[in-house]
């Protein structure tokens, strides 16, 4: 299940997590985001308690998007120990996202 990250909970849920975290930066009006969203959800379901998987709506949470320099969406950031360790911009197949996730485990 994908969590909903916000400006208010990002530090506690993502930066302080003891698990790897995938954050999907998206917006309602973004067509490619509607392709990536279900894939991110599937990864959350498949990897269960090994990782945290969530989405952050850039329109409603501009501070976090700006802090991480999100200029294009969808952008997926991979965090480990509170640091960005990988990034994917744009819609890509599930296998690409899963491979990046596997590298964190």
SULGI-V405737 format. One record per backbone hydrogen bond with DSSP energy under -1.0 kcal/mol. NH is the residue of the N-H (numbers start at 1). CO is the residue of the C=O. E is the energy in kcal/mol with one decimal. If there is no record, write none. Layout:
NH,CO,E + NH,CO,E
//
This chain:
3,53,-2.9 + 5,55,-2.9 + 10,6,-1.7 + 13,9,-2.8 + 14,10,-2.7 + 15,10,-1.3 + 16,11,-1.5 + 17,14,-1.1 + 21,79,-2.3 + 22,52,-2.6 + 23,77,-2.7 + 24,54,-2.7 + 25,75,-3.2 + 26,56,-2.2 + 30,27,-1.4 + 34,30,-1.0 + 34,31,-1.1 + 36,32,-2.1 + 37,33,-2.7 + 40,36,-2.5 + 41,37,-2.2 + 42,38,-2.3 + 43,39,-2.3 + 44,40,-2.1 + 45,41,-2.1 + 46,42,-2.8 + 47,43,-2.6 + 48,44,-1.0 + 50,47,-2.6 + 52,20,-2.5 + 54,22,-2.3 + 55,3,-2.6 + 56,24,-2.8 + 58,26,-2.9 + 61,57,-1.3 + 65,61,-1.6 + 66,62,-2.6 + 67,63,-2.4 + 68,64,-1.7 + 69,66,-1.5 + 70,65,-2.7 + 75,25,-1.5 + 76,88,-3.3 + 77,23,-2.3 + 78,86,-2.5 + 79,21,-3.3 + 80,83,-2.4 + 83,80,-1.6 + 85,78,-3.3 + 86,78,-1.2 + 88,76,-2.4 + 90,74,-3.5 + 97,93,-1.2 + 98,94,-2.8 + 99,95,-2.2 + 100,96,-1.7 + 101,97,-2.0 + 102,98,-2.9 + 103,99,-1.5 + 104,101,-1.6 + 105,102,-1.0
//
